[in-house]
Amino acid sequence: MEFRDLVMVLSDFGLWEKVAGCYEGENYLGDEFLEEHIRKYSTSDKLIIRAIVGIYHGRRLVSFYELYRFLDGENTEKLIKWWRQDFTIGK
């Protein structure tokens, strides 16, 4: 997954604008900054953000159980779609 993939995947969920402030260009400002930045959002949005950012940075920020429990059908389908594409554009 490249930075452009991260942006595209989060944009597909309508979440890039919510997390863009956690990056200076491609430089990540850190997990603690991310958590502070997203704390006001819905549980579903936070889980998707944590999952995608975690994949990009190779960190475990969310569990499958949390995703299963809190994502609605539409977001689950989007996550499956991106998973099948290895979270990259153009596959």
C-alpha positions in Angstrom: 0.0 0.0 0.0 1.4 3.4 -1.0 0.3 6.8 0.4 -1.9 7.5 -2.6 -3.7 4.2 -1.9 -4.2 5.3 1.7 -5.7 8.5 0.5 -7.9 6.8 -2.1 -9.2 4.1 0.3 -10.1 6.5 3.0 -11.7 8.9 0.4 -13.9 6.0 -0.8 -15.3 5.8 2.8 -15.6 9.6 2.9 -12.9 9.7 5.7 -9.8 11.2 4.2 -10.7 14.8 5.2 -11.2 13.6 8.7 -7.7 12.1 8.9 -5.7 14.4 6.6 -4.7 16.6 9.5 -2.7 13.7 10.9 -0.3 13.8 8.0 2.2 16.5 6.9 2.6 15.4 3.3 3.3 11.7 3.7 4.7 12.1 7.2 2.4 10.6 9.9 2.2 12.5 13.1 1.6 9.4 15.2 -1.0 7.1 16.7 -1.6 9.4 19.8 -2.2 12.4 17.5 -4.6 10.3 15.4 -6.6 9.1 18.4 -6.9 12.7 19.7 -7.9 13.9 16.2 -10.6 11.3 15.6 -12.1 11.0 19.1 -15.2 13.0 18.3 -16.2 10.8 15.3 -18.6 7.9 15.3 -17.4 4.4 16.4 -17.8 3.2 12.8 -15.7 6.0 11.4 -13.0 5.6 14.0 -12.8 1.8 13.3 -12.4 2.2 9.6 -9.8 4.9 10.0 -7.8 2.8 12.5 -8.1 -0.3 10.3 -6.8 1.5 7.1 -4.2 3.6 8.8 -3.1 0.5 10.7 -2.7 -1.5 7.5 -0.7 1.4 5.9 1.7 1.7 8.9 1.8 -2.0 9.8 0.2 -1.5 13.2 -2.7 -3.2 14.9 -5.0 -0.4 15.8 -8.3 -2.3 15.5 -9.5 -5.9 15.9 -11.7 -8.0 13.5 -14.2 -8.3 16.3 -14.6 -4.6 16.6 -15.1 -4.3 12.8 -17.6 -7.2 12.8 -19.5 -5.7 15.7 -19.7 -2.1 14.7 -19.6 -1.7 10.9 -22.8 -1.6 8.9 -23.4 -3.6 5.7 -22.3 -0.9 3.3 -19.0 -0.2 5.1 -18.4 -3.9 5.5 -18.8 -4.4 1.7 -16.4 -1.5 1.0 -13.8 -3.0 3.3 -14.2 -6.4 1.7 -13.8 -4.7 -1.8 -10.6 -3.0 -0.8 -9.3 -6.1 1.0 -9.7 -8.1 -2.3 -7.7 -5.4 -4.0 -4.9 -5.5 -1.4 -5.9 -2.0 -0.4 -4.3 -0.6 -3.6 -5.6 1.3 -6.6 -5.9 -0.5 -9.9 -6.2 -4.1 -9.0 
